[in-house]
Amino acid sequence: MRMYDRYLLTLAIVLSIINIVLAVFNVSNFAGYYIGNVIAFMVITLLFVHFNQQARRALTVVSSILFAGFLVIAIFKVVDILAIN
């Protein structure tokens, strides 16, 4: 099995498990699913560091975009907490 195949298979299995666990525990907000999936994506991507240069560059761009979304959600949560007080 090629490294790309193992990467995609691992990513699919782990993200599916995370989504199933979150559904079982009745997580109903989008932020919980998004943050859980982004963290898992980044960890799995870091574990598969032996890609060629072009694949690593593309995954870095995707990771940067996902991390920017994570920061937006975090900023909204902080603003929400500060607005309550």
C-alpha positions in Angstrom: 0.0 0.0 0.0 1.4 3.4 -1.0 2.0 6.1 1.5 -0.8 8.3 0.1 -3.2 5.5 0.4 -2.3 4.9 4.0 -2.6 8.6 4.7 -6.1 8.8 3.2 -7.2 5.6 4.8 -6.0 6.8 8.2 -7.5 10.2 7.8 -10.9 8.7 6.8 -11.0 6.2 9.7 -9.9 8.7 12.4 -12.2 11.5 11.2 -15.1 9.0 11.0 -14.4 7.8 14.6 -14.2 11.4 15.9 -17.5 12.3 14.2 -19.3 9.2 15.5 -18.0 9.8 19.1 -19.1 13.4 18.9 -22.6 12.4 17.6 -22.9 9.8 20.4 -22.2 12.5 23.0 -24.8 14.8 21.4 -22.4 17.6 20.4 -24.7 19.9 18.5 -22.5 22.8 17.6 -20.5 23.1 14.4 -17.4 24.4 16.3 -17.0 21.2 18.2 -17.0 19.1 15.0 -14.8 21.5 13.2 -12.2 21.8 15.9 -12.0 18.1 16.5 -11.6 17.3 12.8 -9.0 20.1 12.2 -6.9 18.9 15.2 -7.0 15.3 13.9 -6.2 16.4 10.4 -3.2 18.3 11.5 -1.9 15.6 13.8 -2.2 12.9 11.1 -0.7 15.2 8.5 2.3 15.7 10.8 2.7 12.0 11.3 3.0 11.5 7.5 5.9 13.8 6.9 7.6 11.8 4.2 5.6 13.1 1.3 7.2 14.7 -1.7 7.7 18.5 -1.8 4.7 19.3 -3.9 2.3 17.2 -1.6 3.8 18.8 1.5 3.3 22.2 0.1 -0.3 21.5 -0.8 -1.0 20.0 2.6 0.6 23.1 4.3 -1.8 25.4 2.4 -4.8 23.3 3.4 -3.6 23.2 7.0 -3.2 27.0 7.0 -6.7 27.5 5.8 -8.1 25.1 8.3 -6.1 26.8 11.1 -7.4 30.2 10.1 -10.9 28.8 10.5 -10.0 27.5 13.9 -8.7 30.9 14.9 -12.0 32.6 13.7 -14.0 30.2 15.8 -11.7 30.8 18.8 -12.0 34.6 18.4 -15.8 34.4 18.2 -15.9 32.3 21.4 -13.6 34.7 23.2 -15.8 37.7 22.1 -18.9 35.8 23.2 -17.4 35.1 26.6 -16.2 38.7 27.1 -19.6 40.1 25.9 -21.5 38.2 28.6 -19.4 39.8 31.4 
